Structures are given as C-alpha cells and as structure tokens.
Amino acid sequence: MSRRTAARMAELAGRRVPFVHATVVRAEAPASAHAGDDAIVLADGTIEGFVGGRCAEQSVRTAALDTLRAGRSLLLRVLPDGADGFPETAGARVAVNPCLSGGALEIFLRPELPAPVVRVVGATPTADAVATLAAALDLEVVRDGDDGERPATAVVVASHGADEEEPAIRAALEAGAGYVGIVASRRRGAAVLASLDLDEAGRARVHTPAGLPLGAATPAEVALSILAEIVRAIRVDGLAAPVVPAAAEAPVAVVDPVCGMSVVPGDGVPRLERDGVTTWFCSAGCRDAFAASSA
C-alpha cells in the first residue's frame, strides 16, 4: 500500500466515511494492473487509485459497492469473455468482462465501515461500565455532553431517573437510533414509557430493562448484559447507524445494452443521451457500437 493510499484511508476513517479498499492480489498478462496495485472505492462509485483499465474498473466498481452494502469482504476475479474461471463460492465472485483483451485479475475487496456509535447518557457507575466495555468491543463511545453530532447506532440511558432521562430518550428516537436502552427496573421502565406516549414503532426501539436477562447484579455485569443485547442487534438483527443524508443515495448498476456488463453510472463513465434517455456503457467502444447500430 502506498503512503498516499494509507493517508487517504486514515483521513476517511477519521471522518467516518465508508469506503472499500481494493487490492490486486493476482494478475495475468496482458492485464494492465499488477499484484499490489490498490485503490479506494467510495460510496458514490468514485475510484481513487488503479486496479485495472476502464473495463476492469467497471467490474470492480460494481462489486465494491455490493460489498459496501453487505459489509463483507469479497474476492473478485475479472475474466475476459470465454475464459475458464473458478466456481463462485461464499466470499468469491467471477465477473466475465467482454471488453477485456485478455488476462485476468483477482482483486480483494475489503469494506471499511465506521464502527457503530454507542451514546451513553448518565454519570453513574453503570454508565461508566457500559462505556468501558463498549470501547473494549471496538464500538465508538460518545458520552452525553461530548462535542459532535455523530448519529448513534445505540443509546444507553443510565442516569437512573435523573431529569435528563426522558429528554435523552426522545432525542435518541428523533435522531434515528435503532436501539434505545433504559437502565431501570421493569416497573419504573414501564412508567417512563407510559409518560413518553410513544407509538408502536417508537416503543419497539426502546428496551427496558436494558440488556439480556443474565441475572446481572453489579454495574459491570449490567453493562455486559446491555452490550450483549446491542451486539446481537447489530450482528443478528442488522441494526445499523442512521443514514447520513450525504451518503443516503448510492448509485445503482445498470446494464450495458451492447455487452451485457453491469455498469455504475457516474462521472467519466461513457454514456449516450438520445430523445431524453440516457444509456450507460462500460466503454467508449460499446457506446460507439450502440450509436452506430441505432442511428
């Protein structure tokens, strides 16, 4: 990895911008890329770096955006039309690219997603324990009152009935947090929910008592039960951070009508506009062939 790529990845991670790191792990001549070449693929389809020519780039862009949505790494093999490939298995995909003049590429695509944010409300031993354990699980912890408006995946209200409790719950729901946990007894938690007068959808996002029923007694044990519930919500139920408006719309792949390749529209991608309809192509060659045939 070049210093430029490493610095750019660090910058994006610091800004909590999702991206895919694409690395060429094998190249067969006459492919233009070489083993070790790499690039960053952003959520809008922009590719920074080099992992092959224009035709290979389209296959990489399409697969990279899929891995970004799925959150799982992928080994992509890009082959010319008619080449013998290996069967697709879990974690591997073959892209047959009619535009390639020959050779083959194997590219490892690794999505880099911001860590889920857990906001902890309260200045109590339980709140401190939740924050400590969440950090040990590589979750990003934000204490109530910290600077920044990062959207939280989960909010844990552990203020034990302080005045900030109900406003914190309302704010978490309004901000789109998918998990809101209240550290309270069943009786007090039910009373808090009743006072909030939530609709069914809002009520489903609030967990009280927060945490899995482990028989927890100490602040550390309560924190363990709460984090276990949050991890289950993330890994099993698919809980995700609220969508950032700037990244809400990712480009959707379309099909090149000439060669049948999947193409992600964007700046620099060949296209033809005719009668108010835009058609996208994997290469200028396909665009010109389409224009000539439909003239």
C-alpha positions as CSV (number, residue, x, y, z in Angstrom):
1,M,0.0,0.0,0.0
2,S,1.3,3.4,-0.9
3,R,1.7,6.2,1.6
4,R,-0.8,8.2,-0.3
5,T,-3.4,5.4,-0.1
6,A,-2.7,4.9,3.6
7,A,-3.0,8.6,4.4
8,R,-6.3,8.8,2.4
9,M,-7.7,5.7,4.2
10,A,-6.8,7.3,7.6
11,E,-8.5,10.5,6.6
12,L,-11.7,8.8,5.5
13,A,-11.8,6.7,8.7
14,G,-11.3,9.8,10.8
15,R,-14.3,11.4,9.1
16,R,-16.3,8.2,9.4
17,V,-16.7,7.9,5.7
18,P,-17.4,4.3,4.4
19,F,-15.2,3.0,1.6
20,V,-13.8,-0.1,0.1
21,H,-10.1,-0.9,-0.2
22,A,-9.5,-2.8,-3.4
23,T,-6.1,-4.7,-3.8
24,V,-4.9,-6.6,-6.8
25,V,-3.6,-10.0,-5.4
26,R,-3.0,-11.7,-8.8
27,A,-2.7,-10.5,-12.4
28,E,-2.3,-12.5,-15.6
29,A,-0.8,-10.8,-18.7
30,P,-1.8,-8.8,-20.6
31,A,-3.7,-7.2,-17.7
32,S,-2.6,-3.6,-17.2
33,A,-2.7,-3.9,-13.4
34,H,-0.1,-5.7,-11.3
35,A,-0.2,-7.5,-8.0
36,G,-0.1,-4.9,-5.2
37,D,-1.9,-2.2,-7.1
38,D,-4.7,-0.8,-5.0
39,A,-7.5,1.7,-4.9
40,I,-10.2,3.2,-2.7
41,V,-13.8,3.0,-3.9
42,L,-16.2,5.5,-2.3
43,A,-19.9,5.1,-1.8
44,D,-20.7,7.2,-4.8
45,G,-18.7,4.9,-7.1
46,T,-15.6,7.1,-7.3
47,I,-12.4,5.1,-7.6
48,E,-9.1,6.6,-6.3
49,G,-6.1,4.6,-7.4
50,F,-5.6,1.9,-10.0
51,V,-6.7,-1.7,-10.1
52,G,-7.0,-2.1,-13.9
53,G,-8.1,-0.3,-17.1
54,R,-11.5,1.1,-17.8
55,C,-13.2,-2.3,-18.5
56,A,-11.9,-3.9,-15.3
57,E,-12.7,-0.8,-13.4
58,Q,-16.4,-1.2,-14.1
59,S,-16.4,-4.7,-12.7
60,V,-14.5,-3.6,-9.6
61,R,-16.8,-0.6,-9.0
62,T,-20.0,-2.7,-9.2
63,A,-18.6,-5.5,-6.9
64,A,-17.2,-2.9,-4.4
65,L,-20.5,-1.2,-4.0
66,D,-22.1,-4.5,-3.3
67,T,-19.6,-5.3,-0.6
68,L,-20.1,-1.9,0.9
69,R,-23.8,-2.6,1.2
70,A,-23.3,-6.1,2.5
71,G,-20.4,-5.2,4.9
72,R,-18.5,-8.3,3.9
73,S,-15.1,-8.8,2.1
74,L,-15.1,-10.3,-1.4
75,L,-12.5,-11.9,-3.7
76,L,-13.3,-10.8,-7.2
77,R,-11.9,-12.5,-10.3
78,V,-12.3,-10.5,-13.5
79,L,-12.0,-12.6,-16.7
80,P,-12.3,-12.0,-20.4
81,D,-15.2,-13.4,-22.3
82,G,-14.7,-17.2,-22.9
83,A,-12.1,-17.7,-20.3
84,D,-12.3,-20.6,-17.9
85,G,-12.9,-19.4,-14.3
86,F,-13.3,-20.9,-10.9
87,P,-16.8,-21.5,-9.4
88,E,-18.4,-18.9,-7.3
89,T,-18.4,-19.7,-3.6
90,A,-19.2,-17.8,-0.4
91,G,-16.9,-14.8,-0.4
92,A,-15.9,-15.1,-4.0
93,R,-17.3,-13.8,-7.3
94,V,-16.5,-14.1,-11.0
95,A,-17.1,-11.2,-13.4
96,V,-16.8,-12.1,-17.1
97,N,-15.9,-8.9,-18.9
98,P,-16.3,-8.9,-22.7
99,C,-14.3,-5.8,-23.0
100,L,-11.0,-7.3,-21.7
101,S,-8.4,-8.0,-24.4
102,G,-7.1,-10.9,-22.3
103,G,-5.5,-11.7,-19.0
104,A,-7.3,-11.9,-15.7
105,L,-7.3,-10.1,-12.4
106,E,-8.0,-11.3,-8.8
107,I,-8.9,-8.4,-6.6
108,F,-9.6,-8.5,-2.9
109,L,-12.3,-6.0,-1.8
110,R,-12.5,-5.1,1.8
111,P,-15.2,-2.7,3.0
112,E,-14.1,-0.2,5.7
113,L,-17.2,0.8,7.7
114,P,-17.3,3.2,10.6
115,A,-17.6,1.5,13.9
116,P,-21.1,1.6,15.4
117,V,-21.6,4.6,17.8
118,V,-22.9,3.9,21.3
119,R,-24.0,7.0,23.1
120,V,-24.0,6.7,26.9
121,V,-26.2,9.0,28.9
122,G,-25.6,9.4,32.7
123,A,-22.8,9.9,35.2
124,T,-23.3,6.6,37.1
125,P,-21.2,3.5,37.8
126,T,-23.4,1.6,35.3
127,A,-22.9,4.3,32.6
128,D,-19.1,4.2,33.2
129,A,-19.1,0.4,32.9
130,V,-21.1,0.5,29.6
131,A,-18.6,3.0,28.2
132,T,-15.6,1.0,29.2
133,L,-16.9,-2.3,27.9
134,A,-18.2,-0.8,24.6
135,A,-14.7,0.6,23.9
136,A,-13.2,-2.8,24.5
137,L,-15.6,-4.2,21.8
138,D,-14.3,-1.6,19.3
139,L,-17.5,0.3,19.4
140,E,-17.2,4.1,19.3
141,V,-18.3,5.6,22.6
142,V,-19.8,9.0,22.9
143,R,-20.6,10.3,26.4
144,D,-23.6,12.6,26.8
145,G,-22.3,16.1,26.5
146,D,-19.4,15.3,24.2
147,D,-18.9,17.5,21.2
148,G,-20.1,16.3,17.8
149,E,-23.4,15.3,16.2
150,R,-22.4,11.8,15.2
151,P,-25.6,9.7,14.6
152,A,-25.7,6.9,17.2
153,T,-26.5,3.2,16.4
154,A,-27.5,2.7,20.0
155,V,-28.2,4.9,23.0
156,V,-28.0,3.7,26.6
157,V,-29.7,5.9,29.1
158,A,-28.2,5.0,32.5
159,S,-29.0,8.1,34.5
160,H,-31.2,6.3,37.0
161,G,-34.2,8.6,36.8
162,A,-32.3,12.0,36.6
163,D,-34.1,14.9,34.8
164,E,-32.1,14.1,31.6
165,E,-33.7,10.7,31.2
166,E,-36.9,11.4,29.3
167,P,-35.3,14.1,27.1
168,A,-32.5,11.8,26.3
169,I,-34.9,9.0,25.2
170,R,-36.9,11.4,23.0
171,A,-33.7,12.8,21.4
172,A,-32.4,9.3,20.7
173,L,-35.6,8.3,19.0
174,E,-35.8,11.5,17.0
175,A,-32.2,11.1,15.8
176,G,-33.0,7.6,14.4
177,A,-31.2,5.4,16.9
178,G,-32.4,1.9,16.3
179,Y,-31.7,0.7,19.9
180,V,-32.5,2.8,23.0
181,G,-31.9,1.1,26.3
182,I,-33.1,2.3,29.7
183,V,-31.3,1.1,32.8
184,A,-34.3,0.8,35.1
185,S,-36.5,-1.7,36.9
186,R,-39.4,-3.2,35.0
187,R,-41.8,-1.1,37.0
188,R,-40.0,2.2,36.6
189,G,-39.2,1.5,32.9
190,A,-42.9,0.9,32.2
191,A,-43.7,4.2,33.9
192,V,-41.2,6.1,31.8
193,L,-42.5,4.6,28.6
194,A,-46.1,5.5,29.6
195,S,-45.1,9.1,30.2
196,L,-43.5,9.3,26.8
197,D,-46.7,8.3,24.9
198,L,-44.8,6.6,22.1
199,D,-46.3,5.0,19.0
200,E,-45.8,1.3,18.4
201,A,-42.7,1.8,16.2
202,G,-41.0,4.0,18.7
203,R,-41.9,1.6,21.6
204,A,-40.3,-1.3,19.7
205,R,-37.0,0.6,19.6
206,V,-36.9,1.1,23.4
207,H,-35.5,-1.7,25.6
208,T,-36.3,-1.7,29.3
209,P,-34.9,-3.1,31.4
210,A,-31.9,-2.8,29.0
211,G,-29.9,-5.9,28.5
212,L,-30.3,-9.6,28.1
213,P,-31.6,-11.5,31.2
214,L,-28.3,-12.7,32.6
215,G,-29.2,-12.2,36.3
216,A,-26.7,-9.3,36.3
217,A,-26.2,-7.5,39.7
218,T,-23.1,-5.4,39.6
219,P,-22.6,-2.4,37.2
220,A,-20.1,-4.4,35.2
221,E,-22.5,-7.3,34.8
222,V,-25.3,-5.0,33.9
223,A,-23.0,-3.4,31.2
224,L,-22.2,-6.9,29.9
225,S,-25.9,-7.7,29.5
226,I,-26.6,-4.4,27.7
227,L,-23.6,-4.8,25.3
228,A,-24.6,-8.4,24.6
229,E,-28.0,-7.2,23.6
230,I,-26.6,-4.4,21.4
231,V,-24.1,-6.8,19.7
232,R,-26.9,-9.2,19.0
233,A,-29.0,-6.4,17.5
234,I,-26.0,-5.4,15.2
235,R,-24.8,-8.9,14.2
236,V,-28.1,-10.8,14.1
237,D,-30.9,-8.2,13.6
238,G,-28.9,-6.0,11.2
239,L,-29.0,-2.9,13.4
240,A,-27.2,-0.1,11.6
241,A,-26.3,3.6,12.2
242,P,-28.8,6.2,11.0
243,V,-28.2,7.1,7.4
244,V,-26.1,10.2,6.8
245,P,-28.0,12.3,4.3
246,A,-24.9,12.9,2.1
247,A,-24.5,9.1,1.7
248,A,-28.1,8.2,1.5
249,E,-28.3,7.6,-2.2
250,A,-25.7,5.2,-3.6
251,P,-25.6,4.7,-7.4
252,V,-27.4,1.6,-8.8
253,A,-25.8,-0.5,-11.5
254,V,-27.4,-0.6,-15.0
255,V,-26.7,-3.0,-17.9
256,D,-24.7,-2.1,-20.9
257,P,-27.0,-2.9,-23.8
258,V,-24.1,-4.0,-26.1
259,C,-22.0,-6.4,-24.0
260,G,-24.4,-7.0,-21.0
261,M,-21.9,-5.8,-18.4
262,S,-23.1,-4.2,-15.2
263,V,-22.2,-0.5,-15.2
264,V,-22.4,2.0,-12.3
265,P,-23.3,5.5,-13.7
266,G,-21.1,8.3,-12.7
267,D,-18.7,11.0,-13.9
268,G,-16.3,9.7,-16.6
269,V,-18.5,6.7,-17.4
270,P,-19.3,6.6,-21.2
271,R,-23.0,7.4,-21.9
272,L,-25.2,8.4,-24.8
273,E,-28.2,10.8,-24.5
274,R,-30.9,10.5,-27.1
275,D,-34.5,11.6,-27.0
276,G,-34.3,12.4,-23.4
277,V,-33.0,8.9,-22.4
278,T,-29.5,8.3,-21.0
279,T,-27.8,5.0,-21.8
280,W,-24.6,4.0,-19.9
281,F,-21.8,1.8,-21.3
282,C,-18.8,0.1,-20.0
283,S,-16.5,1.6,-22.6
284,A,-16.4,4.1,-25.5
285,G,-16.3,1.2,-27.9
286,C,-19.7,-0.2,-26.7
287,R,-21.1,3.3,-26.8
288,D,-20.0,3.9,-30.4
289,A,-21.2,0.5,-31.5
290,F,-24.6,1.2,-30.0
291,A,-24.8,4.7,-31.6
292,A,-24.0,3.2,-35.0
293,S,-26.5,0.4,-34.8
294,S,-29.3,2.6,-33.6
295,A,-28.7,5.6,-35.9
